[in-house]
Each structure stands twice: as structure tokens, then as C-alpha cells.
């Protein structure tokens, strides 16, 4: 049965969720406080790059199943189910999550709720947030306790967000009543009918599923990057080491790729917020290892700069550096906490003449690092370069022809910060090839 669904917050999570809710048959109203963003979405334009999203938005806006507004009053009158998809960034001068946007959704929506409905939180929040919001919701809503809260954490990967929404590997429902559970089951029926497993639990467990998943993934990434440091000291090859480990089914090969480390708007801030919340709960020692996970990750950026400087004879002054990649990962234009731009910025501060190219993230990169140079193609970026750094593993970069590029650069040297290139192919073409943790 189709529901009338609102999606509050139309950033990366919200815009994707709104389009996908329309795709599975619901009538959807997206809500945002930014009139310009609402106007763009209403015209079928995505405010960021995500493969396939703009096509989906345009399809359902044109078909009348999806529209957008700035009015909470309109949203309350429209919706049977209200998804809260706002951000929880890291607070300034601290590790904790800033939940003021999550609170604001309840404060602005609840006073307009005059009939039974379900409000569903999807944001990544400190454990204990949902319980507090549920109390506030029933306190503010004219309908009282008939406005229920549930927690349904998201597990989207940028670049695969539509796939992860329509065919997730699991759904988690944090609920307090059979009514809430039944409503969520019906909302997601087109998804679960494909065999997607559902885990039904309480609020605290639902909140912890997302934060613990991100903490585990970050730990696995930092583990192999720590092994890269050991391999460099011992003269071993971390790529072969990772391959050997991946054959152990207890370990697996996913997220076991050494490189410059993770970034983006989720993993870094989420593990820091998890540590902060653990401290508030008096169990900070149990998550103390995450501080080292974070430190290892940041050291990869420093080590990449050091390796690049070594390749430039010990200094960047007078050297032209080409950086391939600006987004924190491929198939995204997200440059939040991007290792690529962090490394590029450090090299520039040390005297290097840095030129960056990325297939999708150029506009966002210019806003964040306006002092860097930018090119219109990989070839333009490499023109006259003394060193090439590959820092985001776009398929376009994997397919570069090292033979033809050798005549473009001043010196054929490449540092592969993602282990994305074929070392034998590049060396055979006359390049000096280096990668973190590899001889």
C-alpha cells in the first residue's frame, strides 16, 4: 500500500531517500529550509553528484509522485510517515556529534502533527538520542503519543546510494511498538519482498548499529594501512600481504586495500563522535583503540606527502605536482575531509606548484581549496609535471595510458596513493612507480 511520505533534509541522504521512496511507489514530499535547493530539486536537478540520482529525481518530479517544499506545516498535513534525514556534523573544537539539526526537525515538525503518524530518524546520532527525541515528540505534538518515533539508520555508500537504498544488505528498525514496526514493514515492503533481511530492535541498539559498523570499517582500513608502515620498514609488499589475508574467510578482502586512508563526511566524524559518546557513558577505555585508528588514518596523509617529497629529491620548491583526484572517493563529488585535497594543500604549503584534476569534484574542490591550480583533463594536469600523485581511484585514472603520458610530463614519476595502477605496466612504460607499503 502506498504511503504519503515526507523526507526532511535534502542533502546527500535525504535527496536520495526521497527519490527512492518515490521509485518504490510512495507519494513523497521533500522538505528543506534552503529555498534554492528546493527549487533545484523541484526542477529535477540533484544538488550533488551521485550516479543515477538526477535521472530518478527528474522521472518522479515529472510524474507527480515527488515534490519539494520549505513548509513544515505542509509536510505535517501531507505525511503518514516522516523521515528525518538531516546531518550530524562534528562539533567545532570537539569530537562530539552536533545534533542540533536533528533536534530542530522535532521542534519544527511536532507542533503541526494533529493526526497519528510515524517519525523515523535516519541520521547517525549518539546512542540515547532517539529516546530523548521520542519524549520531546510526544510532548510537542498536539496528537500526543499517537505521533510515534522509530529509528532506521542508513548505510549508504556514496557512489552506490541508490543501489544501497533499493537493495540494501539489511534494514534495521528501532521501534517501541508493534504499530511502528508494522508501518515500517509496509513502507519497505517493495524492498523486503526481494529478500532483504530486517533486524527489529530497540532504540539504543539501532543507533549503535551504524556507529559500530563505521567504527569496524575504519578499524579494518587503518589496520591494513598500519601494516603498510610495517611493510615499508621490513621491505615487504603490503599489496601481496592484503591479498593473502583476503583468502581467509574470517577476514575477507573488502576494505583491506592499503592507501592514503579514508575521508568523507561519515567515517572520520562518526568514529570521533562514538569516542566522545563512550566517554559520556563512562566506557571511554573500551573505545580508546579508535583514537589510534584515527591517528593511523591521518598519518597516511603525512606519509604520502613524505613519499612525494622523497621522489622530488627532498623538496617541492620549483617542482610541478599533478594530483589526480579531489573527491574523497570515486563516483562522488564530495570533498569533505578529502585525503586527496589535504595532501595537495600540504604540498602547496611546502612550495610545490600543484595542479588538480577530478572528473566530478572540481567545483567543490575550488570552493574548499581556491589557492590550488585546477586542470580540465588528466593530460592538462600532467603537463610538465615532475611528479604525478593518484589520490582518488576513479576508473578514468585506472585506464590512463602511461606510454602516451610519458611525453606529457617533465619527469615520469608516479606515486599511487590508492594502489589503483598496474605497477608493471607503468614501469615498463618508463615510469618510476611508488606506492605506500610497496617496494
N, C-alpha and C positions, 0 to 999 in steps of 0.2 A: 504493500500500500504506500503510495507516495506521501511524503510529509512536506509540510511547509517549513523549510529550514532557513535559519539565519546564520551567517558566518561573520563574526565580529572581529575586525582586524584583517586587512587585506594585504599583508606583507607576504613573504615567501610561503609560509604555511597557509595563511587564510585564503589567498587568491587561488592556490592550488586546490585546497579543500572545497572551496565554493564551486569551482569548475567541475570537480569530480563528483560532488553531490548531485549536481545537475546531470552529469553524464549517467549516473545510475538511476535517474528518474524522478528526483525530488524537485519541487519548486524552491528556488534559492534566492535569498536576498542577502547580498554582501553589505557590510556596514563598516565605514571608516570615517575618522574625523577629518581626513585630508580631502577637501573638495576636488583638488586637481587629480589625485589618484582615483577618486570615484569617477570622475569624468572620463579618464583614460580607460578604466575598466568597463564603463558603460558603453564605450566605443569599441570594446573588444580588444583593447591593447593591454598587454601584460606590462607591469611596471619594472620587470626584471627579466633576465633570460633564463628560461627553463624549457628544454626541448619538448615541443608539442603543446605547451600550455596556451599559447596565443591562439592556436587553431581551435582548441577546446573552448576557450572563452568566447571567441567570435561566433562559434557554432551555437552556443546556448543563449548568448545575448540576442542574437538574431532570431532564434527560435522562440524567445519569450520565456524560457524556463529560468533564466538567470538575469538578475538586475542588481543595481547597487544604489546605496543611499548614505546620507550622513545622519539620518534621523533615528535615534534610539526609540522614540515613541512609535514610529512607523514599524520598526523591527519587532517591538513587543506585540503590537497588534497583529502582525503578519505571522509570526513564528509559532510552531508547536515545539520545535527543538532549536535551541540557541547554542551554537558552538563558539566558544571564546578562543581565539587564535592569536592573541597579541604576544608581543615579545617580552622576554625577561633578560635584559642585558646585565652585564656585570656592573655593580655599583662603582662609582668613582672612588678612588682611594681605598678600595677594599676588594675582597674576594666574593662577597655575598651576591646573590641574585637580586636585582631590582624588580620588585613585583608590583610597582605602583600602577602599571598599565592593566595588570590582571585585576587588581582591586578596583580600578576605575570602571571596568566593564560592569561589575556588580553594582557599583554605586550609581551608574547612569542607566542601566537596564532595569534593575529590580523595581524602582518606583513606578514603572509603567506596566508591570506584569499583573494583569487583572483576571487571568484565567489560568487553569492548570497548564504547566509546561515543564520542560526539562532543559536546564542549562548545563552544558557539557564543556568542561575545561580540557583543552588540548595542549596548553603551554607547558614547558618544562619548569617546574616550580620546586622550591624546597619542601621536603616532606612536612606535613602539618598544615600546608596552605589550604588544601581543599576543605578540611574540616572547619577551618576558620571562615572560609567563604560561604560554606553552606549555612552557617549560623547567621551570617550577615544577610544572605539572600532571603531567608525566611523572615528576618526582622524588617527588611525594607519593602518587600513585595506586598502589595495590597491583598494578593491572594494567599499570603502567608506560606505555610508549609506545603501547599499544593504546587509551589514553584520549587522543584527539587533540583539538586545538583548531582552530577556524576563526573568522573574523571576518566578521560580516554586519551592517554598520551600518544603523541605522534612519533613515528620512527622513519621520517623521510630522509632520503639521501638526495642531496642536490644533484641534478642531472638525471635522476630516476624518480622524481617526486610523483609523477602521475602513475607510473607503474606501482610504486610503493603504496599509493592510496587505493588504487583499484584492485591490486593483487598483493596485499601485504603478507608478510610471513607470519603475522599473528595480530590479533586485536585484543586489547586489554580494556576491560570495563571495571572501573572502580565505582561501586554503587552501594546505596544504603537501603534499597527497597526493591521488591520484585517488579514494581511498576517501572522504575528506572531501567532495570535490566531488560525487561520486555521491550521497552521503547527503543533502546539501543540495538537490540537484536533485530527489530523490524527495520530500523533506519539502515542498518548494514546488511540486510538480508540479501540484496543482489551480490554483495561481496562474499558473504559467508557461504552462500549456496555453491560457490566454487571450491569449497573445502578448506577455507581459511580457518585455522584454529582460533577459538575465543577463550581467553582466560578471564574469569569473573572473580573479582576480589574486593577488598576494602579500599578506602581512600589512601592510607599510607603506603600500602603495597603497590598500588597503581602508580603513585608518584615516584616510588623508588625504582620501579622497573626501568623507566627512562634514564634516570641519573646513573643507576648502576650499570646499565648497558653501555652508556657512553664512557663511564669510568673503565669498564673492562676493555673496550676497544682502544681507548687511549693507552692503557697499560700494555696491550699487545703490540701496538705500534712503537711505543717507547722501548719495549723490550728488544725488538729486533734492531732498533737504532742504537741501543746500548751495545748490542753485540757487534754492530758495525765499528764502534770505537775500539772494542777489544780486537776485532779482526785487523784493523789498521795497525794496532800495536804489535800484533803477533804475526803479521804478514799473511793472514788468511783471507778468504774471499767470502764476504757476507752473503752474496747472491747465491752461491752454492750451498752455504750453510742454511739459508732460508728454504731453499728447495728441498734439502734433506729433511728439515724439520716438518715441512708441509706434508710429507708422506705419512707422518704419524697422525692417525685419525683423531687422537685426543687433542691435537694441536691445530691441525688444518692449515691451509695456506692463505686464507683470507686475512687481510690486514697484517700480513707478515712480509711487507715489502719495505726494505730499508730506503731511506732517503732524507730529504730536508725536513721532514716532520709534518705534523698536522696543523691546521689553522681553521679559519672559518668562524661562523657565528655561534657554533654549538659546542664542540668538544672542549676547547680551551676554557671558555667561561663556565661550562657546566661542571667540569671536574673541580674548578676553584670554588664554585658555589656549593658543591657537595662537601668539600672540605670545611667550608665555613659553617654549613648547617650541622655537620658532625660535631664541630666544636661547641655549638649552641646546645646540642643534645648531650654533651659530656662524653662523646666517644671519638674525639679527635685523633687519639693514638691509633685507633683501628684503621683510619684512612690516611695516616701520615705518609704512607708509601706514595700517595698521589702527588705529594709535593715533589718527590723525586721524578715521578713520571712527567710532571710539568717541566721540571728543570732539564731533564734529558731532551725533551722536545725543543726547548729553547736553545739548548747547546748545539743542536743540529744546524741551526741557522748560523751560529758563530763559526762552527767547523766548516760550513760551506764557504763562508767569506774567507777563512784562513786558507782553505784549499785553493780558492780562486787567486788569492794573493800570491801563494807559492807558485802557481802557474804563470803569474805575471812577473816573476823574478823578484818578488818580495815587496813590490809597491804598485799601487794603482795609478799614481800620478803620471799623466801622459799616455795612459792606456785607454783604448776604446773597448767597452764591455757591452756585449749584446746579451740581453736577458730575454729568453723565450718563456713567456708565461707571466701573468699578473694575477689571475684568479687563484683562489686557494686550492681549487681542484678543477679538473676539466669538466666540460659541459655545464658551466656556470659562469655568471659574470660577477660573482660575489668576491669582493676583495677584503672582507673583514678579516683582520689578523692573518693576512696572506703571507706565508713564508717567502714567496717569490718577491713581493714588493718590499718586505722587510730586508731581505738580502740586498736587493737592488739599491735601496735607500742607504744602507750601511756602506756599500761600496762607493756610492757617490760622495758620501761624507768623508771618505778616505782618499778622495781625489780622482776617482775614476769617472770617465765620461761614459755614462750609462744610457743605453737606448733599449726600450722595452717594446715587445710586441705580444699581443694576445688576441685570439680570434673574436672574443666577445666582451672582455672586461676593460677595454681601453678607456671608455668614458668614465667609469667608476675609478679606474686607476689614476687618471688625470686629476680627479677631484681629491683623491687621498694623497697623491704624491705629485703635485703640479711641477715640481722642480726637475723631475726626471725627463729624459728625452723619450719620444714615442715614434714608432715607425708604422707604416701602413701594411707591411708584409714581413715575413721572416727574412727575405732577401735584403730588404731595406735595412732591417735591424742589424744584419750581419756585415753590412758594407764597411770594409776597412777595420773590422774588429780584431783586437789582439786576443780576445777570449770570448767564447760563447758559453753561456750558462743555460741549461734547460731546467726550469724550475716548476713548470706545470705540465703534466703529461698528456697534452692534447694529442689526438690521433694525427692531426696535421703535422705535428713535430716528429712523431714516430716515423712518418713517411717521407721525411726530408731526404734528399739525395746528397750524401756527403761528398761525392765526387764533383758534382757541379758547384757546390757551395765552397769548395776549396779555393776556387779562383775569386770568390767574392770577398773573403776575409783577408786581413793583413797577415795573420798567423793562424794556421789551422789547429786550434786547441779548443777542446770542449770539456766542460765539467757537467756531467749528467747527474743532476741533483735528485732525480726520480728513478734512476735505473731503467729508463724507458727505451734507450737506444741499444742497438746491437754493437757491442764493442768491437767485434771482429770486422764488421762492415766499415766502421768509421776508421779504424786503424789501417785497414787495407787501402782505404782511400787517402791515406797520408796524414791523418789527424792524430794528434796526441789526445788520447781519451782517458779521462779520470772520472771516478765515481766514488761516493762515500763508502768506505768499508771494503774497497776492492783494490787490488794491486794495479 
